[in-house]
Amino acid sequence: MYRKRFGQHFLKDSSIAKKEIRYADVTKQDKVLEIGPGYGILTKLLAEKAELVIAVEVDPNLVFHLKKTMPSNVKIIEGDILEMDLNELPSFNKIVSNLPFHISSPITFKLLEYNFDKAILMYQREFAERMIAKTGDENYSRLSVMIACKAQCRILEYISKRYFTPMPKVDACIVELIPYKMPPFH
């Protein structure tokens, strides 16, 4: 059930979720953070590949559903990721998530403060294009600068809004973020 106050748009095509997992190179050695698992389409597929999936969900109704349906290597945590200290979660080295579009910016800034190997994240198209914008581009912004200072970032694929339910007003992108081990300006 869609709940507008959480800005929920659920991925409904498992082939897209499988692509995200391939892009992330998830293996049995990986501990993966997923933010906003929704009904668990991506979560179940991640659980088949990863040692551990840490799924953070704010909607108590979805938490109840997920706890009943997920395998034992999925740890469901109820709460708002923006209010959590990522260092207090079980450790993770990868992030694979279809992020809630309405909180993309604060989540991204929060994630970039944590030490991880790779993130494969679904963003709304306009936000993703601002992430990769270069100096002089129309979309160049504070976000572009912050991303360029913290991580390698690239759009891997454009995803039509028709792959989500309810259908959002905008298309999406799968984005790869690989944090610099050493910031480029040090």
N, C-alpha and C positions, 0 to 999 in steps of 0.2 A: 504494500500500500504506500503510495507516494505521500510524503508529508512536506508541504511547501515550506514550512519554517526551517527545515533542514536543507533546503535547496537540492532535493534529491532528483537525480536523473540516472536511471540504472542502465548499465550496459546489458543488452539483451542478446548479443551474438557471441557465442563462445569462440568463434574463429578469431575475433579481434583479441580476446583475452589470451588465446594461444600465441598470437603474434607478440603480445607484450612480454610474455614469459620467454619466448625465444630471443627477443631483443635483449632481455635482462641476463641471458645465459644462466638461468637458475639451475643449480645442481644440488645434490644431496648434502653438500657441505654448507649450503647457504641458509642463513636465517633472514627472513624477508619481512619487512614491515609493509602492511597494507592499510591505508587510511580510507575509511568509508567503504567497507566491503559490501554494503547493501544486502542483496539476497545471496551473495557468495559465489557467483558465477566464476569470478577470477580466483577467489579464495580456494575453492575446491581444486582447481587446476594447479595453483601454486603448491598446494599440499601434496600433490602427486610428485612434485619435483624437488621441493625444498626439505631440509631437515626440520625447520620450524617456520610457521607463519604466525606473525603477531598481527592480529586484525583489530584495529581500533574503530569502534562504531559508536556514534552519539545517540542513535535512535534505540530506545529500550525495546521496542517491539521487534526490531531487526536483531538485536542482541539475543533475545529469547529464541528466535527462529534459528540463528546461527549456532547457538550452543546446542541445539537439538540435532543439527544436521551436519556439522563439520567433523572431520576425522580428528583423532587424538593429537596430531602434531600441529593443530591450529589452536592458538591461545587467543580467545576473544576477550578484549578489554573494552568495557563500557566507559565512554567519556568523550570529552571534547579534546581533540589532539592539541588545539591551541592553548589549552589550560594545563597541559601535561609537560613534565620535564622528560625529554626524550632519553636522558641518561638513567631515568628510573624505570624505563621499560626494559623487558628482556633485551639483551644486546642483539643487534641486527647489522648485517653488512650490505644488504640491498633493500631497495624500496621499489615496489611495483604497485601502482595504485591508479584508480580512476578518481581523481581528486574532485571534491565538490567545487564547482566553478566559482561560486560566490566567495570562497575563502582561499583562492589560489595564491594570492600574493602573500598573506601572512604565513600560510603553510610553507611556501617555498623559502621564505627568509628563515623560518624556524629550522627547516631541514638542512639548510646550508650551514648551520652552526654545528651540526652533528657530523661525526666522522663515519662515512659510509663509502663503499666502493663504487656503486653505480645505482642510479635511479631511472626507472622507466615510468613516466607519469603521463596521464591523460589530462590535457588542459583544453580550455576553449581556444579556438584558433587565433583570435586576436591577441590573447594573452601570450600564447606561444610565439607569435611573430614579434611581439615586443621583447620577449626574452632573448631572441637571437639578433635583434636589430644592432646595426653598427653605427658608429658616429656618422651623422649626416642623414641617416635614414629617417623617414617620416615617423616611424614608430619608436625611435630612440628615446629612452627614458631612464629614470633612476633604476628601474628594474633591469634594463639592459646593462647598465654599468655594474650593478651588484653581481649579476650573473657572470659577466665577463671577468670580474675580479676573483670569483669563487670557484668557477667550474667551467669545464668544456660543456657546451650545450648545442644540441642540434635537433631539428625536427626530423623524425624518422618517417612519419606517415601522416597524411590527412585522413580524418575519419568523418564520414557524413553524420549529421545529427540524427538521421533515421535509424541509427544503430542503438539509440537510447529510448527508454520509456520512463516517464512521458517525454516526448520529443522536445529537446531544448530549442531555443530560438537561433542558436549558433552551432556551427560545425566545431569539431574538436581536432586535436593533434596529439599524436604520441611523441613525446619528447624524451630524449636521453640527456641525463645530467651525470657527469663524472667529475667529482670535486678534485681540484688540484691538491696534490699532497703537499706542495710548497706553493704558497700564493705567488702569482707571476711577478709581483712587484717587490719581492724581498731579495 
